[in-house]
Amino acid sequence: MKTLLIMCVARHATTTVVRSQIEEWLKNEGLTSSVSIKQSSCRARNGKY
């Protein structure tokens, strides 16, 4: 399984929008079981996700 990490620096809702679009694309391609998606903010997590 692949892991996709979506990071945001500005702590806006950008990562949430991007994640939902990627999840929809993965579903359409039949790849949801092949990819794990994690999202985080650089400022909020300080390197941890």
Secondary structure, 3 states (H helix, E strand, C coil): CEEEEEEECCCCCHHHHHHHHHHHHHHHHCCCCCEEEEEEEHHHHCCCC
